[in-house]
Amino acid sequence: MLIRRTLGFSKRIQSALRFPAARILSNINPCFALSGSPDICAQICSSSSTWSKHHWRMLSGIMLFGQTALFIGLSENLVLAEDSSVVDNDQGQGFLAGLRRIEDGSVISNAHTSKWRIFTDNGRELFLKGKLDEAEKYFLAALEEAKEGFGTRDPHVASSCNNLAELYRVRKAFEKAEPLYLEAINILEESFGTDDIRVGAAFHNLGQFYLAQRKLDQAHACYERALKIKGRVLGYGHTDYANTMYHLGTVLHLQGKEKDSVALVQESIRILEEIGQGETTTCVRRMRYLSQMLLKSNRLVEAENLQRKILHILEISKGWDSMDTVVAAEDLALTLQSLGSLQDAQELLERCLDIRKTIIAEDHIQIAANMLHLARIALLKSNQLRRMKIADARGEVERAKVLLDDSIRIAKTALNQSRKKQSVQNNSTQKNLKDEHVALIILLQSLDTIGLWEAAKHELGEKEDHIFPSEAELALRECLSIIKEVGEEQNRCNQRHEDENRQEDDHINIQMETCCQGVEDSIFKARTSSKRCLFFRSASLFCSGV
């Protein structure tokens, strides 16, 4: 009901009447006049839309306002593929620390205030540098200083509790973080009332905390509360209101409420567009996330239109020599492939491949992935052409084989390089593990597609030499060998990992075991079936889910 009322009211309100509360507050409290928008900042970029992440896997935005300095969302978004509002610039430089310092004359200046500010600032700077142990010491000192100097129920204490809670959340010390969040909210409600913007900001932070743990019902309640407060205080066209609306939409999406989630994310994008932020990094990131939601709901035409819009924005703002533009074009190409527009998809992917070769090394794993996509499209085109233009169909099959061979070669090279780095460093860094995982997926999928290639050859009526094992069977056997090897390595890693990682590792092992059984079944079918073509079809996609 709140969602419907929110969307209905947002559509009726006129843009000329936006921000009335913000203008009133700017006359009362100088912090609003200086800040413009108390943004809540936090971001980890999704892997689906970009191939790189910030070294520290966190984006921090700090806001000092009111009678207390309150961190607004020093956070690591562990759930979303695509967005958490940041203080963007029009060049799309995400991963910026939006730091805003606002001095409030209402704070009584004394020795405790000075020490508290020094401890808080030092903790913030260390946090931004990734020195979490040192930052924790300063945040603890700031909390003690606030309690001693201002009393245990003072807003300074709430600020320090929130700062420390955010640090614990990033470190995944959730049991330490939650009581600090709740204490901060209680103090702020006592000090400023239940509808104060600082309370809304604190509820937004708590919502992110629950979202990181997949506690969706609690996150939903926190974001709804924050949305009510921000709408009343800031106005229904404010960027921070749109930010919380977007986060609520992502929670609804994870809860399976697709219709409401799409509506909220669309509305958050519309608000940004109406205030001239439709081409910012934040807005584009939300569009990408929305396109993923539409694809998941099988709303392919809507997703295609949105992806064309994203590509147009990036073409103008960044040009084709930007990897962001290339990734957007690749996303559109894959959607076009799903819609059956194979020629358009092929042309886009060929352009992506040509540009990638000018930006990155020709043996980069992204090149292999691009070739794999092109090989699959070539096989689909051969299937379309085989009844009318048999020669063209055979040409597409031959082209697919060349692309697959190159993709397999590059993926094997990347996988070996990643493993060598780990052996030299004697430690598996997060980046090395990610690189290995990506290379492994591309290699398995490329080997798996060899089965589809041989099936396509068979359907074109090409003579078989009846040599066993066939090339497809050899490829699938290689898949099986790789999967078993990775499973054994994963078991060894399990002994070294901390408890917080073991659940994920077990999930990977289950995937590996399922994939192994699938490939073994496929090989058995290859030896017993009188029609090898049926085997190649049944063998496809066993490895793609690893």
N, C-alpha and C positions, 0 to 999 in steps of 0.2 A: 504493500500500500504506500509506504514511504517513497519507494522508487517511482511509482506511477505519479504521485503528487509532485515529486521533484521534477520529473521530466515534463509534466504538464505545465507547471509554473515556469520552468525555464523557457519553454516555447512561447508563453504568453508575454513574458516580460520584454520591454523594449530596450534596445541597446542604449538609448539616450538616458535611461533611468538607472543604468548600472552604477555600482559602487556608491550608493548614497551613504551607507553605513561607514564605508571607509573614509569618505570625505568628512563625516561628522567626527569620527575618531581622530582624524588628523588635526582637528582643531582642539581636541582635548589632550591627546597624548602625542608628543613630538615624535615618538618612535614610528608611528604610522606614516607621518608626513615624510620621514626620511627613508623608510623602507619601501613604501609602495606596496609590497606584497611579501608577507612573511611566508616565503616558500618553504615547503617541506621537501628536503633534497635527499635522494638516495638512489643509487643505480648500480646494477651489474648488467652489462649488455648481453643479450642472448646470442647465443651462438648461432641460431638459425639465420640471423640477418647479417651478422658480421663474423669474421674469422679471428678476431683478436679481442682480448679483454685487458682491462687495466691491471697493472702489475700487482696492485694490492687488492684487487677484486672488491673495491669499495669506492663509493663516491660520498663525499661528506659535504653537508651544507650546514652552516652554523648561523644562528640568528640570536642576537642579544636584544631583548625588547622588554618593555614594561618595567616593573620594579625588580626584575631578575634577569640574569643571563641564562637563557634556556636553549639548549641544543635542540635544533629541529631536525631530526632524522640523520644523525651520523650512522649510516646504515649500509648493510649489504643485502640487496634484494636477492634472496636465495631461490625465489619461486618463479618470478615472471620472466619470459623470454625476451620481454621487450622494453619496458619503460618504468621509470619512476622519476617524477618531475625533478628537473635540475634547472639551475639558472643558466639558460642556454644563451648562446649568441647566434646570430644569423648565419654564421659560417658552419654551424653544426658541430662545433667542437664540444662533444659530450665529454663526460668524465672530467668536468671542471669542478673545483671546489668552490661553491658559491658562498663565500665568507662575507658576512655583513656585520659590522660593528656599529651598534647604536648606543650612545651614551644617554642615560636618563637622569636628569637632574634631581628626580625624586629620591634617588638612592642616597642615603646618608653616607657621606664619605668619612671613613675612619680607618683605623689600622686593619681591622678585620676585612673591610671592603677591599682594601688594597691587596692584602694577602690572598683573599679569595679570588680576585681577578687574575692575579699573577699565576696562581695554581691552575685556574681554569684555562687561561691562555696557553700556558706551557703544556698542559695535558692535551689540549686541542691540536697544537702544533705537532706534538709527538704522535698523536693518533693519525694525523694526516700523512706522516712519514712512515706509518706502519710499525712504529715502536710501541706496541701495545702494553708491554710489561711496564715500561717507564711511564707511559700515559696513565696507566691504572694508579700508580703511586701518587701522581699529581691530582687525579680526580678524587682519590680517597682523602688526600690532604685538604682539598677544596671543600669536601663534604664536612669534614671535622671542623674546619674553620667557619663554615656557614652555621653549623649548629652552635658553636661556641660564641660566635659574634652576634648572631641574629635570633637565636632560639630555634628549637626543633621544628616549629610549625611555620617558619618563615619561607617565602618564595625562593630565597637563595638556596635553601635546603632542597626544595623541589627541583630547582635547576641542576644542582649537583647530583641528586638522585637520578635524574633523567640522563645526564651525561654518562654516569657510571653504568647505568642500565644499557645504554646504547653500545658501550664498549664490550660489556659482557655478551650482548646479543651477537656482535660480530665474532666474538670468540666462541660462540655457541655454548656459553655457560648460562643456559636458559634458567636454571634453578636459582641463580643469583640475580638475574635480570628482572624477573617478573615482580617480586616484591618491591623493588626499587621503582619500577614504572607505576605500580599501584599507589605507592606512598607519594610519589610526585603528583599524581592526579588528585589524591585526597587533599594535599596541602593547597594546591591551586584552587580547588573548588571552595575550600574554606576561606581562602584569601580573596578571591575575585568573583566567586559565584559560579554556578554550574554552566552558564552560557557564555563565559568569557572565551576569547579567541585562544588564550593560552591553554585552556582546558581542551579546546578542540584540537590544538596541535599535539597535546599530550596523548589524546585518544588516537590520533592518527599514528603516532609512534607505537603505541601499544598494539594497534591493528597490524602494523608491519611485523612486530614481534611475534604475534600469533600466526600470521601468514607464513613466516619463515619456518614455523613448526607444523604447518598444515592443519592448524587448529582453526578450521574455516568458520565454524559457527561463532567463535569468540571474535575472530577478525571481522566478520560481517557486522556484529553488533558494535564494535569499536568504530569502524568506518562509517556506519550509519549515524552514530552519535556525533562524530566529527563533522560529517556532511551537514547535519542540521545546524550546528553551531556556526560553521563557516558561511553557510547560506544566509543566516540571519545577520551576522556581523559584517562580513566582507562584501556580500552581494552575490547574486546568482550568476554573475558573469565574470567573476574573479578567477584568475589562473589557479589559485590555491584551492578554490572550490572545485574547479575542474580536475585538479590533481587527485583530490580525495574521491571524487566521483569515478575517476578512472580506476583507482585501486579497488573501490567497491565492485566495479564491473569485473575486474579480474578475479575477485573472490567468488562472485556469482558464476563466472565461467568455470572455475574449478569445482563448484558445487553442482555443475550440470544444468544450471538455469540459463540456457543459451539465449533465449529471447531477451530477457531482462539485461543480461550482461552485454550483449551487442548494443542494445539501446543506450546503456549508460556510457559505454566507450565511445559510441558515435556522438553522443551529446557532449562529452568532454572534448572531443576533437572540434566540434562545431563552435564551442565557446572560444577555443584558441583561434580558430579561423576568424571569428567575428571581431576579435580585438587585434587582428593583424599579426598573429603568431602562427599562421597556418603553414609556413614553410620552415619553421624552426626544427631543430633536431628532435626536440621533445614531441612535437606534433607528428613528424614523420615516423618516429619510433612507435607512437601509438597507432598510426595508420597501419604499420606493418603488423603489429599485434592483432589489430582488428581483422586484417586480411587472413591471418592464420585462423582466427575464430570462424570466419566465414567459410574458409576451406574445410574446416572440421565439420561444419554444419552442412557441407555439400552445396553451399551457395556459390557455385563457381563463377557465375557471370558477375555477381556483385564483387567477388574477390578480384576478378580480372580488371574490372573498372577501377577499383581502388588501387591496384598495383600499377596500372597505367598512370594514374594520378601521381603516385609516389615516384615513379620513374621520370615523369615530366619535371617534377620539382627538383629532383637530383640532377637531371641533365642540365637544368638552368643554373642551379646553385653551385654544383661541383664539377660538372662536365664529365665526359666519358673516361677521363684518366683517373677517376676516383674509384677505389674498390667498392665504396658504398653504392655507386651507380651500377657497377657490374653485378653486384649481388642482387640489387633490385631487378635488374633485367633478367637475371637467371631465375628469380622467383616467378616473374611474369611468364617466362618461357615454360616453366614446369606446369603452371596453371593452364597455359595454352595447350600443352601436351595432353593434359587431362580432358580438355574440351574437344580434343581431336584436331586442333589447328596445328598439324605437324609441321607444315612448311614454315609458318611464322615462328614456331618454337625453334625449329632448326636454325633459321637465320639469326635469331637473337642469341642462341647459344654459340654459334660460330663467331659472332661478333664479340661475345664475352671471352671466348677462348683467345681470339687474336689480341684483345686488349690485355688480358692477363699475362700473356707472353711478353708484353712490353713493360709490365709493372713488376712481375715477380719472375723468379728463375723457372726455366722450362721443365725442371724436374720437381717443382713444388707440388704438394699433394692436391692443391686446388685445381691444378691443370689436369690431374688424373680424374678428379671428380667431374670436371667439365667434359672430359672425353667420354666418361661413362654415360653421362646424360645424352650426349650426342649419339653414342652407340645404340642406346635403347630406342631413340627416335628413329634411327636408321632401320632397325629391325621392325618397328611398327610401320614405317613407310613401305618396307619390302612386302609386308603382309597386305597392305592396300594395293600395291602395284602388281602382285603376282598373277592376278587373273587377267589383267589387260596388257601390262608391259613387263613381260618376263625378264627381258634384258635389263631394264631399269631396276627391277626388284633384285636381281642378282648383283647389280652394282652396289645397291644399298647394303646387301649382306656382306659383300667384300669390304666395303667401307667400315662397317661395324666391327669386323674382325681386326682391321688395322687399329682402330681406336681402342678396342679392348686390349690388344697386345700392349699398346703404349701405356694404357691405364694401369695394367698389371705390373709392367716394368717399373713405372714411377712409384706405385704404391709399395712395391717390395723394397725399392731403394730407400724410400722415406721411412719405412718400418725398421729396416736395418740401421739406418742412421740414428733413429730415436733410441734404439736399444743400445747402440754403441755409446751414446751420450750418457745413458743411465749407468752403464758399466764403468765408464771413466769417472763419473762423479760419485759412483758408489752410493747413489741415492736417487730415488725417483721423485723429481720435482713435479708439481702439479702441471706445469707446462709440458714436460716430457711425457707424462702419462696421457695428457690430452692429445698430443701429437701422435703418440702410438695408437691411441684408440681410433682416431680419425683415419689414420693410414690403414689400420686393420679392417675397419668397416669398408673402405673403398676397395681394398684388395679382395675381401670376401664377396662383395657384391659384383665386382668385375669377373671373378672366377665363376660365380654363379650364373652370370649372364652368358657365359660361354655355352651353357646348356641351351639357352634360348637361341643362340646363334646356330648351333648344330641342328636344332629343330627346324629353324627357318630354312636351312640348306636342304633338309629332308623334304620339306613341303614344296620346295621349288623343283623337286624331281631330280636333283643331282645324284649321280651314281655314287653308291657307297662302296668302300673297299672292304667292309666287314672286318676291319682290324680291331681287335679288342686288346686292351681297353681303348675306347674312343677318346678323343680329345676332351669331350665334355666330362666323361667319367674321370679322367685324370684330373681335370680342374676341380671336380667335386671332391675327389679324394684329397687333393691339396687343401681344400676348405676344411675337411674333416681333420687333417693333420694339424692345421693352424689352430683350429678351435680347441683341440685337445691340449696343444702346447700352451695356449693362453689359459686354459682352465687349470693346468698344473701350476703355471706361474701365479695365477690368482690365489690358489690355495697356499702357496708359499708366502704371498704378500699378506694373506689373512693373519698369519702368525705375527706379523710385525705391526699391523694396523691397530689403531686405538678402537675402543668399543664403538665410538660414534660412527666409524666407517664400515663396520662389519655388516650391517644390514644391507648396505648398497652392494658390498662385495658378494654376499649370498645371492642377491638378485641377479647379478652378472653371471654367477656360476649356474644358476637355474636356466638362464638364457642359453648358456653354452651347452649344457646337457641336452636341452630341447633341440637345439640346432644340430648337435652331433647325431641324435637319433633320427632326425629328419634326413640328413645326408646319407646315413647308413641305409635307411629305407629306400631312398632314391637309387642308390647303387644296386641294391637287391633287385629293384624293378628293372634296372638296365639289363641285368643278366637274364631275367626270366620273361620279360615282355617280348612278344613277337613283333610289336610295333615300337621301335625305339623312340619314335616321336612322342608317344604318350609319356615315356619316362622323362624326356627332357622338359616337357611341360610341367609334370608333377614335381620335378626337382627344383623348379624356379622359386626364388624368394625365400628359401629356407635360411639362407645366411643373412638376408637383408635386415633382420630384426635384431642382430647382435649389437 
